[in-house]
Amino acid sequence: MAKKSIIARNNKRKKMVAKYAAKRAQLKAEGNYEELDKLPKNASPVRVRNRCALTGRARGYSRTFGVSRTPFRDLASYGKIPGLTKASW
């Protein structure tokens, strides 16, 4: 599991991106890059990291399900994900 501080930092960045999204779009449309540069660096959507909703793990993340590979495998094994079955041949 990821450290709580790392998860909290990422959530803070998500909130900041949402807060400044309209202002960033307006400044980009105007071409006013001097004012855009004065906005907080964490307001850029590039700085947000996709993390697992259950464990906070950053690697092995699946966008479709919102979890990383480890909890995905557990959920799939226990039949918690509808329409998903383990392959066997």
Biopython code that builds the backbone (N, CA, C, O; Angstrom):
import numpy as np
from Bio.PDB.StructureBuilder import StructureBuilder

atoms = [
    (1, "MET", "N", (0.841, -1.174, 0.000)),
    (1, "MET", "CA", (0.000, 0.000, 0.000)),
    (1, "MET", "C", (0.885, 1.236, 0.000)),
    (1, "MET", "O", (1.908, 1.280, 0.684)),
    (2, "ALA", "N", (0.489, 2.224, -0.761)),
    (2, "ALA", "CA", (1.254, 3.460, -0.852)),
    (2, "ALA", "C", (1.117, 4.253, 0.453)),
    (2, "ALA", "O", (0.143, 4.099, 1.190)),
    (3, "LYS", "N", (2.098, 5.089, 0.716)),
    (3, "LYS", "CA", (2.037, 5.916, 1.914)),
    (3, "LYS", "C", (0.844, 6.857, 1.843)),
    (3, "LYS", "O", (0.477, 7.333, 0.769)),
    (4, "LYS", "N", (0.248, 7.117, 2.989)),
    (4, "LYS", "CA", (-0.934, 7.985, 3.057)),
    (4, "LYS", "C", (-0.608, 9.389, 2.562)),
    (4, "LYS", "O", (-1.463, 10.054, 1.978)),
    (5, "SER", "N", (0.615, 9.841, 2.791)),
    (5, "SER", "CA", (0.996, 11.187, 2.369)),
    (5, "SER", "C", (1.044, 11.302, 0.846)),
    (5, "SER", "O", (0.694, 12.341, 0.286)),
    (6, "ILE", "N", (1.478, 10.234, 0.181)),
    (6, "ILE", "CA", (1.549, 10.234, -1.279)),
    (6, "ILE", "C", (0.139, 10.262, -1.874)),
    (6, "ILE", "O", (-0.126, 10.979, -2.839)),
    (7, "ILE", "N", (-0.759, 9.472, -1.282)),
    (7, "ILE", "CA", (-2.145, 9.443, -1.746)),
    (7, "ILE", "C", (-2.798, 10.804, -1.518)),
    (7, "ILE", "O", (-3.514, 11.305, -2.385)),
    (8, "ALA", "N", (-2.551, 11.399, -0.352)),
    (8, "ALA", "CA", (-3.130, 12.706, -0.026)),
    (8, "ALA", "C", (-2.596, 13.787, -0.963)),
    (8, "ALA", "O", (-3.342, 14.672, -1.382)),
    (9, "ARG", "N", (-1.311, 13.716, -1.289)),
    (9, "ARG", "CA", (-0.704, 14.695, -2.196)),
    (9, "ARG", "C", (-1.343, 14.616, -3.581)),
    (9, "ARG", "O", (-1.608, 15.640, -4.210)),
    (10, "ASN", "N", (-1.587, 13.393, -4.048)),
    (10, "ASN", "CA", (-2.202, 13.209, -5.349)),
    (10, "ASN", "C", (-3.651, 13.713, -5.353)),
    (10, "ASN", "O", (-4.098, 14.310, -6.333)),
    (11, "ASN", "N", (-4.379, 13.473, -4.260)),
    (11, "ASN", "CA", (-5.754, 13.969, -4.153)),
    (11, "ASN", "C", (-5.791, 15.490, -4.127)),
    (11, "ASN", "O", (-6.700, 16.106, -4.682)),
    (12, "LYS", "N", (-4.804, 16.087, -3.483)),
    (12, "LYS", "CA", (-4.700, 17.549, -3.441)),
    (12, "LYS", "C", (-4.461, 18.104, -4.848)),
    (12, "LYS", "O", (-5.013, 19.141, -5.217)),
    (13, "ARG", "N", (-3.638, 17.409, -5.622)),
    (13, "ARG", "CA", (-3.378, 17.828, -6.998)),
    (13, "ARG", "C", (-4.638, 17.716, -7.849)),
    (13, "ARG", "O", (-4.901, 18.581, -8.684)),
    (14, "LYS", "N", (-5.423, 16.646, -7.641)),
    (14, "LYS", "CA", (-6.672, 16.488, -8.393)),
    (14, "LYS", "C", (-7.616, 17.650, -8.131)),
    (14, "LYS", "O", (-8.243, 18.169, -9.054)),
    (15, "LYS", "N", (-7.718, 18.058, -6.864)),
    (15, "LYS", "CA", (-8.591, 19.179, -6.510)),
    (15, "LYS", "C", (-8.102, 20.475, -7.149)),
    (15, "LYS", "O", (-8.901, 21.274, -7.636)),
    (16, "MET", "N", (-6.792, 20.678, -7.144)),
    (16, "MET", "CA", (-6.227, 21.895, -7.714)),
    (16, "MET", "C", (-6.410, 21.940, -9.228)),
    (16, "MET", "O", (-6.653, 23.010, -9.786)),
    (17, "VAL", "N", (-6.298, 20.798, -9.898)),
    (17, "VAL", "CA", (-6.517, 20.735, -11.341)),
    (17, "VAL", "C", (-7.956, 21.113, -11.659)),
    (17, "VAL", "O", (-8.213, 21.862, -12.602)),
    (18, "ALA", "N", (-8.898, 20.593, -10.868)),
    (18, "ALA", "CA", (-10.308, 20.913, -11.091)),
    (18, "ALA", "C", (-10.595, 22.390, -10.838)),
    (18, "ALA", "O", (-11.400, 23.005, -11.538)),
    (19, "LYS", "N", (-9.936, 22.944, -9.844)),
    (19, "LYS", "CA", (-10.153, 24.350, -9.484)),
    (19, "LYS", "C", (-9.684, 25.302, -10.586)),
    (19, "LYS", "O", (-10.363, 26.283, -10.891)),
    (20, "TYR", "N", (-8.538, 25.015, -11.175)),
    (20, "TYR", "CA", (-7.928, 25.915, -12.153)),
    (20, "TYR", "C", (-8.185, 25.514, -13.605)),
    (20, "TYR", "O", (-7.635, 26.140, -14.510)),
    (21, "ALA", "N", (-8.998, 24.497, -13.853)),
    (21, "ALA", "CA", (-9.191, 23.998, -15.216)),
    (21, "ALA", "C", (-9.747, 25.064, -16.150)),
    (21, "ALA", "O", (-9.250, 25.232, -17.263)),
    (22, "ALA", "N", (-10.766, 25.778, -15.713)),
    (22, "ALA", "CA", (-11.385, 26.805, -16.568)),
    (22, "ALA", "C", (-10.412, 27.958, -16.834)),
    (22, "ALA", "O", (-10.318, 28.456, -17.956)),
    (23, "LYS", "N", (-9.702, 28.368, -15.803)),
    (23, "LYS", "CA", (-8.753, 29.478, -15.954)),
    (23, "LYS", "C", (-7.607, 29.094, -16.890)),
    (23, "LYS", "O", (-7.176, 29.895, -17.719)),
    (24, "ARG", "N", (-7.118, 27.855, -16.748)),
    (24, "ARG", "CA", (-6.042, 27.388, -17.627)),
    (24, "ARG", "C", (-6.504, 27.349, -19.077)),
    (24, "ARG", "O", (-5.773, 27.761, -19.976)),
    (25, "ALA", "N", (-7.714, 26.855, -19.303)),
    (25, "ALA", "CA", (-8.241, 26.777, -20.667)),
    (25, "ALA", "C", (-8.386, 28.167, -21.277)),
    (25, "ALA", "O", (-8.082, 28.372, -22.452)),
    (26, "GLN", "N", (-8.849, 29.113, -20.478)),
    (26, "GLN", "CA", (-9.024, 30.484, -20.964)),
    (26, "GLN", "C", (-7.682, 31.108, -21.324)),
    (26, "GLN", "O", (-7.541, 31.714, -22.386)),
    (27, "LEU", "N", (-6.700, 30.960, -20.443)),
    (27, "LEU", "CA", (-5.383, 31.550, -20.689)),
    (27, "LEU", "C", (-4.699, 30.898, -21.899)),
    (27, "LEU", "O", (-4.011, 31.572, -22.665)),
    (28, "LYS", "N", (-4.892, 29.596, -22.064)),
    (28, "LYS", "CA", (-4.304, 28.918, -23.224)),
    (28, "LYS", "C", (-4.956, 29.380, -24.521)),
    (28, "LYS", "O", (-4.281, 29.542, -25.537)),
    (29, "ALA", "N", (-6.272, 29.593, -24.484)),
    (29, "ALA", "CA", (-6.983, 30.049, -25.679)),
    (29, "ALA", "C", (-6.535, 31.451, -26.073)),
    (29, "ALA", "O", (-6.425, 31.768, -27.257)),
    (30, "GLU", "N", (-6.277, 32.285, -25.069)),
    (30, "GLU", "CA", (-5.813, 33.650, -25.336)),
    (30, "GLU", "C", (-4.350, 33.678, -25.752)),
    (30, "GLU", "O", (-3.898, 34.632, -26.385)),
    (31, "GLY", "N", (-3.615, 32.640, -25.399)),
    (31, "GLY", "CA", (-2.183, 32.618, -25.690)),
    (31, "GLY", "C", (-1.382, 33.406, -24.680)),
    (31, "GLY", "O", (-0.260, 33.825, -24.967)),
    (32, "ASN", "N", (-1.942, 33.614, -23.496)),
    (32, "ASN", "CA", (-1.291, 34.390, -22.440)),
    (32, "ASN", "C", (-0.451, 33.452, -21.575)),
    (32, "ASN", "O", (-0.881, 33.028, -20.502)),
    (33, "TYR", "N", (0.744, 33.136, -22.053)),
    (33, "TYR", "CA", (1.572, 32.162, -21.366)),
    (33, "TYR", "C", (2.297, 32.739, -20.156)),
    (33, "TYR", "O", (2.751, 31.985, -19.295)),
    (34, "GLU", "N", (2.413, 34.054, -20.075)),
    (34, "GLU", "CA", (3.035, 34.656, -18.892)),
    (34, "GLU", "C", (2.145, 34.452, -17.667)),
    (34, "GLU", "O", (2.633, 34.101, -16.593)),
    (35, "GLU", "N", (0.843, 34.672, -17.828)),
    (35, "GLU", "CA", (-0.096, 34.471, -16.727)),
    (35, "GLU", "C", (-0.266, 32.980, -16.428)),
    (35, "GLU", "O", (-0.445, 32.586, -15.276)),
    (36, "LEU", "N", (-0.209, 32.178, -17.453)),
    (36, "LEU", "CA", (-0.329, 30.731, -17.280)),
    (36, "LEU", "C", (0.836, 30.199, -16.447)),
    (36, "LEU", "O", (0.671, 29.276, -15.650)),
    (37, "ASP", "N", (2.003, 30.787, -16.639)),
    (37, "ASP", "CA", (3.185, 30.367, -15.891)),
    (37, "ASP", "C", (3.100, 30.758, -14.422)),
    (37, "ASP", "O", (3.781, 30.163, -13.585)),
    (38, "LYS", "N", (2.275, 31.747, -14.097)),
    (38, "LYS", "CA", (2.141, 32.198, -12.711)),
    (38, "LYS", "C", (1.179, 31.327, -11.901)),
    (38, "LYS", "O", (1.129, 31.434, -10.676)),
    (39, "LEU", "N", (0.421, 30.473, -12.575)),
    (39, "LEU", "CA", (-0.473, 29.563, -11.855)),
    (39, "LEU", "C", (0.364, 28.522, -11.111)),
    (39, "LEU", "O", (1.517, 28.288, -11.472)),
    (40, "PRO", "N", (-0.201, 27.896, -10.078)),
    (40, "PRO", "CA", (0.549, 26.853, -9.362)),
    (40, "PRO", "C", (0.928, 25.696, -10.281)),
    (40, "PRO", "O", (0.169, 25.334, -11.180)),
    (41, "LYS", "N", (2.085, 25.128, -10.054)),
    (41, "LYS", "CA", (2.570, 24.036, -10.896)),
    (41, "LYS", "C", (1.678, 22.801, -10.750)),
    (41, "LYS", "O", (1.505, 22.045, -11.706)),
    (42, "ASN", "N", (1.114, 22.597, -9.562)),
    (42, "ASN", "CA", (0.251, 21.431, -9.349)),
    (42, "ASN", "C", (-1.119, 21.596, -9.988)),
    (42, "ASN", "O", (-1.936, 20.679, -9.918)),
    (43, "ALA", "N", (-1.393, 22.735, -10.607)),
    (43, "ALA", "CA", (-2.661, 22.939, -11.302)),
    (43, "ALA", "C", (-2.630, 22.324, -12.699)),
    (43, "ALA", "O", (-3.648, 22.296, -13.389)),
    (44, "SER", "N", (-1.479, 21.839, -13.111)),
    (44, "SER", "CA", (-1.356, 21.208, -14.418)),
    (44, "SER", "C", (-1.834, 19.756, -14.340)),
    (44, "SER", "O", (-1.431, 19.023, -13.437)),
    (45, "PRO", "N", (-2.685, 19.337, -15.273)),
    (45, "PRO", "CA", (-3.197, 17.966, -15.223)),
    (45, "PRO", "C", (-2.122, 16.894, -15.412)),
    (45, "PRO", "O", (-2.338, 15.734, -15.060)),
    (46, "VAL", "N", (-0.990, 17.262, -15.954)),
    (46, "VAL", "CA", (0.092, 16.304, -16.183)),
    (46, "VAL", "C", (0.676, 15.808, -14.861)),
    (46, "VAL", "O", (1.234, 14.712, -14.805)),
    (47, "ARG", "N", (0.553, 16.597, -13.807)),
    (47, "ARG", "CA", (1.165, 16.243, -12.526)),
    (47, "ARG", "C", (0.344, 15.244, -11.715)),
    (47, "ARG", "O", (0.821, 14.732, -10.703)),
    (48, "VAL", "N", (-0.877, 14.963, -12.147)),
    (48, "VAL", "CA", (-1.717, 13.988, -11.444)),
    (48, "VAL", "C", (-1.329, 12.588, -11.892)),
    (48, "VAL", "O", (-1.164, 12.327, -13.083)),
    (49, "ARG", "N", (-1.188, 11.702, -10.935)),
    (49, "ARG", "CA", (-0.781, 10.321, -11.214)),
    (49, "ARG", "C", (-1.986, 9.401, -11.037)),
    (49, "ARG", "O", (-2.723, 9.526, -10.058)),
    (50, "ASN", "N", (-2.190, 8.480, -11.976)),
    (50, "ASN", "CA", (-3.253, 7.489, -11.818)),
    (50, "ASN", "C", (-2.851, 6.519, -10.721)),
    (50, "ASN", "O", (-1.771, 5.931, -10.767)),
    (51, "ARG", "N", (-3.725, 6.351, -9.730)),
    (51, "ARG", "CA", (-3.450, 5.458, -8.612)),
    (51, "ARG", "C", (-4.615, 4.530, -8.363)),
    (51, "ARG", "O", (-5.765, 4.867, -8.646)),
    (52, "CYS", "N", (-4.313, 3.361, -7.831)),
    (52, "CYS", "CA", (-5.327, 2.368, -7.493)),
    (52, "CYS", "C", (-6.259, 2.934, -6.425)),
    (52, "CYS", "O", (-5.802, 3.549, -5.461)),
    (53, "ALA", "N", (-7.562, 2.726, -6.596)),
    (53, "ALA", "CA", (-8.545, 3.228, -5.641)),
    (53, "ALA", "C", (-8.491, 2.468, -4.320)),
    (53, "ALA", "O", (-8.890, 3.010, -3.289)),
    (54, "LEU", "N", (-8.012, 1.240, -4.326)),
    (54, "LEU", "CA", (-7.989, 0.421, -3.119)),
    (54, "LEU", "C", (-6.665, 0.504, -2.367)),
    (54, "LEU", "O", (-6.654, 0.621, -1.141)),
    (55, "THR", "N", (-5.548, 0.445, -3.094)),
    (55, "THR", "CA", (-4.246, 0.383, -2.434)),
    (55, "THR", "C", (-3.403, 1.634, -2.607)),
    (55, "THR", "O", (-2.476, 1.861, -1.829)),
    (56, "GLY", "N", (-3.702, 2.445, -3.603)),
    (56, "GLY", "CA", (-2.895, 3.627, -3.868)),
    (56, "GLY", "C", (-1.681, 3.342, -4.722)),
    (56, "GLY", "O", (-0.858, 4.230, -4.945)),
    (57, "ARG", "N", (-1.555, 2.120, -5.202)),
    (57, "ARG", "CA", (-0.407, 1.742, -6.028)),
    (57, "ARG", "C", (-0.459, 2.479, -7.366)),
    (57, "ARG", "O", (-1.519, 2.586, -7.982)),
    (58, "ALA", "N", (0.691, 2.986, -7.809)),
    (58, "ALA", "CA", (0.757, 3.774, -9.040)),
    (58, "ALA", "C", (1.067, 2.929, -10.263)),
    (58, "ALA", "O", (0.682, 3.294, -11.373)),
    (59, "ARG", "N", (1.746, 1.823, -10.089)),
    (59, "ARG", "CA", (2.140, 1.004, -11.231)),
    (59, "ARG", "C", (1.167, -0.151, -11.428)),
    (59, "ARG", "O", (0.562, -0.637, -10.472)),
    (60, "GLY", "N", (1.024, -0.581, -12.662)),
    (60, "GLY", "CA", (0.118, -1.677, -12.965)),
    (60, "GLY", "C", (-1.337, -1.259, -12.874)),
    (60, "GLY", "O", (-2.206, -2.084, -12.594)),
    (61, "TYR", "N", (-1.608, 0.012, -13.107)),
    (61, "TYR", "CA", (-2.958, 0.567, -12.975)),
    (61, "TYR", "C", (-3.774, 0.305, -14.235)),
    (61, "TYR", "O", (-3.279, 0.476, -15.349)),
    (62, "SER", "N", (-5.020, -0.110, -14.057)),
    (62, "SER", "CA", (-5.930, -0.337, -15.174)),
    (62, "SER", "C", (-6.983, 0.758, -15.182)),
    (62, "SER", "O", (-7.756, 0.880, -14.231)),
    (63, "ARG", "N", (-7.022, 1.552, -16.238)),
    (63, "ARG", "CA", (-7.976, 2.654, -16.323)),
    (63, "ARG", "C", (-9.419, 2.162, -16.356)),
    (63, "ARG", "O", (-10.315, 2.810, -15.815)),
    (64, "THR", "N", (-9.636, 1.028, -16.985)),
    (64, "THR", "CA", (-10.986, 0.493, -17.133)),
    (64, "THR", "C", (-11.642, 0.218, -15.783)),
    (64, "THR", "O", (-12.821, 0.516, -15.591)),
    (65, "PHE", "N", (-10.882, -0.347, -14.852)),
    (65, "PHE", "CA", (-11.434, -0.756, -13.574)),
    (65, "PHE", "C", (-11.026, 0.161, -12.424)),
    (65, "PHE", "O", (-11.653, 0.126, -11.365)),
    (66, "GLY", "N", (-9.998, 0.973, -12.607)),
    (66, "GLY", "CA", (-9.578, 1.916, -11.574)),
    (66, "GLY", "C", (-8.762, 1.298, -10.454)),
    (66, "GLY", "O", (-8.590, 1.913, -9.402)),
    (67, "VAL", "N", (-8.259, 0.092, -10.664)),
    (67, "VAL", "CA", (-7.430, -0.568, -9.658)),
    (67, "VAL", "C", (-6.167, -1.109, -10.320)),
    (67, "VAL", "O", (-6.087, -1.229, -11.543)),
    (68, "SER", "N", (-5.187, -1.431, -9.488)),
    (68, "SER", "CA", (-3.949, -1.984, -10.024)),
    (68, "SER", "C", (-4.097, -3.494, -10.211)),
    (68, "SER", "O", (-5.131, -4.071, -9.875)),
    (69, "ARG", "N", (-3.060, -4.120, -10.746)),
    (69, "ARG", "CA", (-3.133, -5.519, -11.141)),
    (69, "ARG", "C", (-3.365, -6.474, -9.963)),
    (69, "ARG", "O", (-4.057, -7.480, -10.118)),
    (70, "THR", "N", (-2.800, -6.173, -8.795)),
    (70, "THR", "CA", (-2.906, -7.089, -7.660)),
    (70, "THR", "C", (-4.334, -7.181, -7.123)),
    (70, "THR", "O", (-4.876, -8.283, -7.035)),
    (71, "PRO", "N", (-4.970, -6.040, -6.757)),
    (71, "PRO", "CA", (-6.364, -6.157, -6.308)),
    (71, "PRO", "C", (-7.307, -6.589, -7.425)),
    (71, "PRO", "O", (-8.337, -7.213, -7.166)),
    (72, "PHE", "N", (-6.959, -6.260, -8.664)),
    (72, "PHE", "CA", (-7.780, -6.699, -9.792)),
    (72, "PHE", "C", (-7.826, -8.219, -9.853)),
    (72, "PHE", "O", (-8.887, -8.806, -10.064)),
    (73, "ARG", "N", (-6.690, -8.843, -9.671)),
    (73, "ARG", "CA", (-6.618, -10.306, -9.708)),
    (73, "ARG", "C", (-7.422, -10.918, -8.567)),
    (73, "ARG", "O", (-8.125, -11.910, -8.758)),
    (74, "ASP", "N", (-7.315, -10.323, -7.380)),
    (74, "ASP", "CA", (-8.074, -10.828, -6.234)),
    (74, "ASP", "C", (-9.578, -10.677, -6.454)),
    (74, "ASP", "O", (-10.345, -11.606, -6.201)),
    (75, "LEU", "N", (-9.989, -9.507, -6.925)),
    (75, "LEU", "CA", (-11.412, -9.265, -7.171)),
    (75, "LEU", "C", (-11.945, -10.199, -8.255)),
    (75, "LEU", "O", (-13.065, -10.700, -8.153)),
    (76, "ALA", "N", (-11.146, -10.429, -9.285)),
    (76, "ALA", "CA", (-11.568, -11.317, -10.362)),
    (76, "ALA", "C", (-11.666, -12.762, -9.865)),
    (76, "ALA", "O", (-12.572, -13.494, -10.264)),
    (77, "SER", "N", (-10.749, -13.168, -9.008)),
    (77, "SER", "CA", (-10.755, -14.537, -8.495)),
    (77, "SER", "C", (-11.990, -14.813, -7.644)),
    (77, "SER", "O", (-12.560, -15.903, -7.701)),
    (78, "TYR", "N", (-12.399, -13.826, -6.859)),
    (78, "TYR", "CA", (-13.551, -13.984, -5.979)),
    (78, "TYR", "C", (-14.868, -13.669, -6.675)),
    (78, "TYR", "O", (-15.927, -13.731, -6.050)),
    (79, "GLY", "N", (-14.815, -13.330, -7.970)),
    (79, "GLY", "CA", (-16.032, -13.069, -8.714)),
    (79, "GLY", "C", (-16.691, -11.745, -8.385)),
    (79, "GLY", "O", (-17.902, -11.602, -8.554)),
    (80, "LYS", "N", (-15.925, -10.777, -7.920)),
    (80, "LYS", "CA", (-16.462, -9.475, -7.525)),
    (80, "LYS", "C", (-16.630, -8.527, -8.708)),
    (80, "LYS", "O", (-17.309, -7.508, -8.586)),
    (81, "ILE", "N", (-16.015, -8.849, -9.861)),
    (81, "ILE", "CA", (-16.135, -8.015, -11.053)),
    (81, "ILE", "C", (-17.122, -8.693, -11.998)),
    (81, "ILE", "O", (-16.830, -9.776, -12.505)),
    (82, "PRO", "N", (-18.286, -8.085, -12.249)),
    (82, "PRO", "CA", (-19.288, -8.717, -13.091)),
    (82, "PRO", "C", (-18.796, -8.926, -14.526)),
    (82, "PRO", "O", (-18.134, -8.063, -15.103)),
    (83, "GLY", "N", (-19.131, -10.078, -15.080)),
    (83, "GLY", "CA", (-18.806, -10.381, -16.470)),
    (83, "GLY", "C", (-17.374, -10.809, -16.708)),
    (83, "GLY", "O", (-16.963, -10.969, -17.857)),
    (84, "LEU", "N", (-16.608, -10.998, -15.650)),
    (84, "LEU", "CA", (-15.201, -11.353, -15.799)),
    (84, "LEU", "C", (-14.975, -12.737, -15.207)),
    (84, "LEU", "O", (-15.310, -12.986, -14.049)),
    (85, "THR", "N", (-14.407, -13.635, -16.005)),
    (85, "THR", "CA", (-14.090, -14.977, -15.511)),
    (85, "THR", "C", (-12.641, -15.278, -15.791)),
    (85, "THR", "O", (-12.041, -14.739, -16.721)),
    (86, "LYS", "N", (-12.093, -16.142, -14.974)),
    (86, "LYS", "CA", (-10.707, -16.546, -15.147)),
    (86, "LYS", "C", (-10.599, -17.467, -16.359)),
    (86, "LYS", "O", (-11.414, -18.373, -16.533)),
    (87, "ALA", "N", (-9.607, -17.233, -17.179)),
    (87, "ALA", "CA", (-9.425, -18.053, -18.376)),
    (87, "ALA", "C", (-8.827, -19.396, -17.994)),
    (87, "ALA", "O", (-7.937, -19.488, -17.150)),
    (88, "SER", "N", (-9.337, -20.427, -18.633)),
    (88, "SER", "CA", (-8.737, -21.752, -18.451)),
    (88, "SER", "C", (-8.874, -22.513, -19.763)),
    (88, "SER", "O", (-9.919, -22.458, -20.412)),
    (89, "TRP", "N", (-7.820, -23.221, -20.153)),
    (89, "TRP", "CA", (-7.849, -23.968, -21.385)),
    (89, "TRP", "C", (-6.973, -25.191, -21.286)),
    (89, "TRP", "O", (-6.871, -25.956, -22.245)),
]
sb = StructureBuilder()
sb.init_structure("model")
sb.init_model(0)
sb.init_chain("A")
sb.init_seg("    ")
for serial, (resi, resn, name, xyz) in enumerate(atoms, 1):
    if name == "N":
        sb.init_residue(resn, " ", resi, " ")
    sb.init_atom(name, np.array(xyz, "f"), 0.0, 1.0, " ", f" {name:<3s}", serial, name[0])
structure = sb.get_structure()
